[in-house]
Amino acid sequence: MFMNKNLLWNYIGYGVSLGVNLFLLPIVLFFLSSEELGLWYVFLSISTFINLVDFGFSPQLARFVTYAYTGAGVLQKEGVVSGGQKGMNVVLLRNLLLVSRKLYFWLSLFTLCLLLSVGTFYIYRISKDLNLFTVFVAWITFCIASFVNILYCYYNAFFRGIGDFVNLNKAILYSKSVQIVCSLIGLYCGYGLFAVACSFLLSGIVSRFFLRIKLNNFKKKNFSNVVEKYSSVSEIFKTIWHNSWREGVVMLSRFLILQVNTILCSLYINLTETASYALAVQILTIISSVSFIYFTTKLPDMNAARVMNDTEKINKLLSVSWFSYVVSYGGMLFLVFTIGFTIIEYIKPHLILDSTLFLFVAIYMFLESNHSLFASYISTANRLPYVLPYLLSAVGGVFFSLLLLEYTDLGIWGIIIGPFLVQLFYNNWKWPSCVMKELHTTPLELFMNGAKTYVNIWKIRNA
């Protein structure tokens, strides 16, 4: 079934996340000053940076959970072992959970220490013109929220791995509803930056609490009779770590490519201009994330198909996923230019979005997400040949951005042009090209195959 329950709930989950951002956007624009808004976007960029502390464990854990859930006999550092048994490998699945729980405890503790030390110094440096007491209360609240989110991050990886997007997105629905209500009440009562930080904390708590209940139910149903376990957690940890650090390098590279620019803005450009640029990035990040929904939902199926060595199914899933990404991104970008700019100008007349710059960033982010999609497809075979090129491109992009900011008057344009040229030089074309060669197809053929699948489903439903 084309629109199955998981896919439907994934759309609902992303729709809720998108709805929260769209709903809160005018409220935040109205209640926060331009300086506070810029600082909040810095908080959000730091939140993205915090995810790097995960350092690749989450995607690797989700991939291995899928392998175990599909029946893989053992885990390998490289490649995939075909199914060794019918149904899930319960012993392997449970031990993945045991290892991940210990791992994320130490990661969350490290994150909290890093934020309270280096993070506090950074926030103080860029917030001298604001009320420091208000800023630091909001910052401490944000630090606690980050600790909670990292501590239970493995919940999300587990449910993605078993393909249970229903419960995963129910957690999003409930948590974002709490975030909306708390933000509205807090901002209306005049708590400003603290209100949005506190709602961020409560949102994370609700999400984790819900997933904890569902995970306990899963364990009671499937793990009650399991006795066997690994003699040492180091065995499974070493297997996960082999590609996890590579995933971590990729995550760091993506952060440098997409998110570090907001922090550079706050250091070289005033907070008002930072808010304008960050708003454009936020809108385009939403567009990119929503366009990825189908691919994200079907990624566990692709991983499972690797275990079953079902090449035909993998190719079909990729073609439909890429078609969905391209059409969705283009359609939503059109809506932003036709009605989105008018709405933003009405809500915040003094926050100017340059349409030319916005289009340039949109093209840059489309190409970035596009090659990331194909790189993620390559990773379903448990190999990551793109790690070094990602890292070199990211470092090179940041280096050129710094040069342009320091020695030219390009301003925000300098932040974008550097990484755009670096990515265009290699990553933007390399990984799509590798996949096309593997599948013996062309971009046009892949796109048309995806379109034909959609048309066939539509014909069947309307027959």
C-alpha positions, 0 to 999 in steps of 0.5 A, spaced: 500 500 500 503 506 497 500 510 503 501 506 509 500 507 516 507 509 517 508 513 511 501 517 513 504 518 520 510 520 518 507 526 514 503 527 520 509 528 524 512 532 519 506 536 518 505 537 525 513 540 526 512 544 520 505 547 523 509 548 529 514 552 526 509 556 521 504 557 527 510 560 532 513 564 527 509 570 527 508 569 534 515 569 536 516 575 530 511 579 534 513 578 541 521 578 541 525 584 539 530 583 533 536 582 538 532 576 542 530 573 535 537 573 533 539 570 539 534 565 539 536 563 532 543 562 535 540 557 540 537 553 535 543 553 531 547 551 537 541 545 538 543 543 531 551 543 533 549 539 540 546 533 535 553 532 533 555 530 540 551 523 538 557 523 533 553 518 528 551 513 533 544 514 532 543 513 524 548 507 525 544 504 531 537 505 527 541 501 521 543 496 525 536 495 529 533 494 522 538 489 520 536 485 527 529 486 526 529 483 519 533 477 522 540 478 521 544 473 524 550 478 526 552 485 525 558 487 521 563 493 521 562 493 513 557 490 509 550 487 510 549 479 512 543 476 509 538 474 514 540 468 518 533 467 521 526 468 520 523 474 524 527 479 529 533 477 532 531 478 539 538 477 542 541 482 538 536 487 538 536 487 546 543 488 546 543 494 542 538 497 546 543 495 552 549 498 549 545 505 547 543 506 553 549 506 557 552 510 551 547 516 551 548 517 558 555 519 557 554 523 551 548 527 555 553 528 561 558 531 556 553 535 552 551 538 559 558 540 561 560 543 554 554 547 554 555 550 561 562 552 560 564 553 553 557 555 551 555 560 557 562 564 555 559 564 547 552 566 549 555 572 554 559 574 549 554 576 544 548 578 549 552 584 552 546 589 549 541 584 552 538 583 559 543 578 562 539 575 567 533 573 562 538 571 557 542 566 562 535 563 565 533 562 558 540 559 557 540 554 563 533 552 561 536 550 554 542 547 557 537 542 561 533 541 555 539 539 551 541 534 556 534 530 556 534 530 549 541 527 548 540 522 554 534 519 551 536 520 543 536 512 542 529 512 543 528 515 536 533 511 533 530 505 535 523 506 533 526 509 526 530 502 526 524 498 527 520 502 522 515 504 527 513 511 525 506 511 528 509 512 535 515 516 533 510 521 530 505 521 535 510 523 540 512 529 535 504 530 535 504 531 543 510 534 544 509 540 539 502 541 542 505 542 549 510 547 545 505 551 542 501 552 548 506 553 553 510 558 548 503 562 547 502 562 554 509 564 556 510 569 550 503 573 552 505 573 559 511 577 557 516 572 559 520 572 552 526 568 551 525 564 557 518 562 554 520 559 548 526 556 551 522 553 557 517 550 552 523 547 548 524 543 554 517 541 556 516 539 549 522 534 549 520 531 556 513 529 553 516 526 547 521 522 551 516 520 556 511 517 551 516 513 547 519 510 554 512 507 555 512 505 548 519 502 548 517 498 555 511 495 552 515 493 546 520 490 551 515 486 555 512 483 549 518 481 545 524 480 551 520 477 556 523 470 555 530 472 553 536 470 557 542 470 552 546 476 552 553 479 550 559 477 555 561 484 554 558 490 551 565 492 548 564 487 542 557 490 540 560 497 541 566 496 537 562 494 531 557 500 531 563 505 532 567 502 526 562 506 522 559 511 527 565 515 527 564 516 520 557 518 520 559 523 526 564 526 521 559 527 516 554 530 521 559 535 523 560 536 515 553 537 514 553 542 520 559 546 518 556 546 511 549 549 513 548 551 520 555 554 522 553 560 518 548 563 523 554 563 528 558 566 523 553 571 522 552 573 529 560 574 530 561 578 524 554 581 522 549 584 527 543 580 530 538 583 526 541 581 519 542 574 523 535 574 524 533 575 517 538 570 514 537 565 519 529 566 517 531 564 510 535 558 512 529 556 517 524 556 511 528 552 507 530 547 512 523 546 513 522 545 505 528 540 505 525 536 511 518 535 508 521 534 501 525 528 505 519 525 508 518 519 503 525 517 503 526 518 510 520 513 511 522 508 506 529 508 509 528 502 514 525 498 508 531 500 504 535 497 509 531 491 510 531 490 503 539 490 503 539 484 508 534 480 503 538 482 497 532 485 494 535 490 489 529 491 485 525 493 491 531 498 493 531 501 486 523 502 486 524 505 493 529 510 491 526 512 484 519 514 488 523 517 493 527 522 489 521 524 485 517 526 491 523 530 493 524 534 487 517 535 486 516 537 493 521 542 494 520 545 487 512 546 489 513 549 496 519 554 494 514 556 489 509 557 494 514 561 498 515 566 493 508 567 491 505 568 498 510 567 503 514 573 502 508 577 503 505 574 509 512 575 512 513 582 510 506 583 513 508 580 520 515 583 520 515 589 516 522 591 518 525 584 517 527 584 510 528 578 506 532 579 499 529 575 494 535 574 490 539 571 496 533 567 498 533 564 491 541 563 491 540 559 498 534 555 496 538 552 490 544 551 494 540 547 499 537 543 494 543 541 491 546 539 498 540 535 500 539 532 493 546 529 494 545 527 501 539 523 499 544 519 494 549 518 500 544 516 504 542 511 499 549 508 499 549 508 506 544 502 506 549 497 504 553 499 511 559 503 507 560 510 507 565 512 501 563 519 502 566 521 509 573 524 507 570 529 501 564 531 506 569 533 511 574 537 506 568 540 503 565 543 509 572 545 512 574 548 505 567 552 505 567 555 512 575 557 510 572 561 504 566 564 508 571 566 513 576 569 508 570 573 504 567 575 511 574 578 513 577 581 507 571 583 503 564 587 504 560 581 501 557 580 508 551 575 508 553 573 501 560 571 503 557 566 507 553 563 502 558 563 496 564 560 499 561 553 501 556 553 495 562 553 490 566 548 494 560 543 494 559 544 487 566 542 485 565 535 488 559 533 492 553 536 489 555 531 482 559 525 485 554 521 489 548 522 485 553 520 479 555 514 483 548 511 484 546 512 477 552 508 475 550 503 480 543 502 477 545 503 470 540 509 469 540 517 468 537 522 472 531 523 467 530 515 467 530 515 475 525 521 475 520 518 470 520 511 474 518 515 480 513 519 476 510 512 473 510 509 480 505 515 482 501 515 476 500 507 476 498 508 484 493 513 482 490 509 476 489 503 481 485 507 486 481 511 481 479 505 477 
